[in-house]
Amino acid sequence: MYDLFSDFFDGFDIFMQPATVKEEKKCPVCGHTYSDFMRTGKIGCGECYNSFRTPVRQTLARIHPNTVHTGKIPSKSGRELKLKRQYETLKTELSEAVRNEDYEKAAKLHKEIRKIESEAKGL
């Protein structure tokens, strides 16, 4: 007697096999994986930064908006450092405004830069 469903279930046994696990990339120095970093929040060694550069940067960018450490400014003697940082930021913004041909904004930034320069001379 012919079983109507015998052909229907042929080939389904492949779905019952355990899925093959792709081996995760490991650091060549310490053997840590990116999963280890995600689980512990710690990098295994200095080479891990090179081995997992892209995913680590993406993860850190989600946690912290700035990926460049600027440090803290001392409250008592930090006025000069604050002016220097503000000056550098304004110079960058000025260059971008000129590149974008936003001359009105560039003029305002130029005035602010001149003001900081005169303040710095008084220190």
MIDRENTOR-539959 format. One record per residue (C-alpha): residue in one letter; x, y, z. Coordinates in steps of 0.001 Angstrom, whole numbers, padded with zeros to 6 digits, always signed. Each point is the difference from the previous one (the first is absolute). Example, Ala and Ser with C-alpha at 12.3 -4.5 7.8 and 13.67 -1.06 7.14 Angstrom:
BEGIN
A+012300-004500+007800S+001370+003440-000660
***
This chain:
BEGIN
M+000000+000000+000000Y+001266+003438-000904D+000455+002513+002855L-001289+003356-001152F+002280+002030+002282S+003237-002020-000358D+001398+002273-002708F-001195+003109+001814F+002258-000525+003025D+003100-001046-001975G+002755+002514+000573F-001413+001431+003237D+002607-001901+002004I+002529+002692-000939F-001941+002449+002189M+000357-002328+002945Q+003820+000178-000137P+001668+002326+002510A+001011+003288-001588T+003695+000327-000654V+001527+002701+002131K+002303+002359-001832E+003246+000328+001907E+000397+003499+001383K+003078+002075-000775K+002545-000050+002820C+002747+002396+000947P+003300-001535-001170V+001763+001051+003216C-002361-000756+002887G-002713-002095-001660H-002886+002190+001129T-003002+000412-002270Y-002329+002911-000599S-002648-001948+001934D+002378+000005+002978F+000191+003796-000246M-003790+000300-000183R-000449-002348+002952T+002639+001531+002310G+000339+003542-001337K+003778-000441-000011I+002553-000354-002774G+002415-002896+000440C+003184+001753-001171G+001279+002854-002157E-000208-002080-003179C-003748-000490+000577Y-000470+003657-000958N+001466-000772-003431S-001746-003357-000376F-003473+001305+000865R+000417+003673-000970T-003247+000459-001948P-002481-001757+002314V+001610+001474+003130R-000201+003539-001434Q-003638-000520-000959T-000823-001271+003478L+001836+002851+001718A-001648+002563-002281R-003417-001222+001167I+001061+000278+003645H+001924+003277-000168P-000611+002658-002648N+003636+001106-000244T+002760-002481-000823V+002819+002456+000724H+001033+000519+003621T+000340+003681+000790G+000663-000301+003710K-001109+002229+002814I+000929+003632+000411P+001312+001083+003412S-002463+002407+001592K+002587+002440+001435S+002548+000299-002785G-002067-001187-002929R-001024+003334-001504E+002869+000013-002489L-000681-003597-001004K-003723+000739-000428L+000812+002939-002262K+002400-002134-002018R-002609-002728-000531Q-002670+002549-000882Y+002441+001648-002434E+000765-003332-001705T-003702-000852-000270L-000808+003397-001500K+002852-000311-002518T-001359-003363-001132E-003513+001407-000294L+001354+003002-001918S+001763-002245-002515E-003176-001995-000510A-002121+003153-000397V+002384+001324-002664R+000043-003371-001753N-003822+000049-000021E+000041+003619-001177D-001994+001103+003055Y+001741+003363+000244E-002422+001519+002509K+000764-002756+002483A+003701+000253-000844A-000019+003719+000844K-001608-000653+003398L+002506-002764+000751H+002859+002280-001059K-001166+002651+002517E-000157-002614+002768I+003500-001200-000868R+001363+003573+000154K-001686+000473+003379I+001659-003149+001376E+003374+001093-001402S-000271+003321+001811E-001017-001752+003237A+002976-002356-000311K+002387+002960-000287G-001292+001260+003352L+000868-003235+001812
***
